């Protein structure tokens, strides 16, 4: 009976040993870093767009792979919120003038969709606590954030070559195109 008890005690010590480990220096650092409402908001925008990603890729011509690449970041030097969406054309999509025109039309649709989707509710709602608005929050927070947000759409062929790229402000109607190719 005592040998069995000894084995059970030994096994319990082996199982419990990892429970006494402390966080590594890297984990301790991350635990002490604060998440700002800016970090929180950027993540919420990215999550929102990812949840609705099928709208970004679906069209009549089945031009794109179903998984776009979505990234939202803040650039300190420019004081800009950057929303990046990369659409990858399907492997069997030929780069004909008609397909490229359809691609461009779809990108225009995606920009319009993003403008509407993100500003359907107050845009600053992504950057605040749910159901709570601090009295210290600037009165013009929403309009200020909208003014500093850019949308970037990149279209690549199935080999990763850039076919087109555009940039647009979250507010407004203009779209600036560059690197148009692949006719």
C-alpha positions, 0 to 999 in steps of 0.5 A: 500500500505504501509504494502505491501511495508514494507513486501517487504522491510523486505523480501529483507533484509532477502534475502540479509542478507546472502550476508553480511556474512564474511568468517569463520576463516577456510575459510579465512585461506584456502583463504590465503594458496598458492597452489604450483606447486607440489600440482597442479601437484599431482592434475592434475595427479590424475584427468588425471588417474581418467578420464581414470579409465576405462582402469585401470579396464577393462579386458576380465574377468570382474574381477574388479568393474568399480571404482578404488580408485586413490590417488596421494600424496607426502611424505616429509620424503622420497621425493617421489611422490606416485601414489596409485591405488586400484582395487576391484574385482567384487562380483561374481569373484571367487578366482581361480588360473586362475583368480588370474593369470589373475589378476596379468597379469592385474596389470602388464598391469596397471603398464605398462599403467601408465608408458606410460600414464604419460610419454607420454608427458613430465611428468613435464608438470603436474607440470607447467603452461600450455604453459609456462615454467619458466626460473627458472625451473631446466633443469632436472625437468622432469627426477628428477620427474620421478626418485622420482615417485612410483606406488602402485597397490593394489587388494582387493576382494569384502570383502576388503581383500588384495589379492595382492600388488605391487610397481614399479618405474615410470621409469624402468621395475621392479615390486616388489610384496608383500602380494600375496594371495587369490588362 
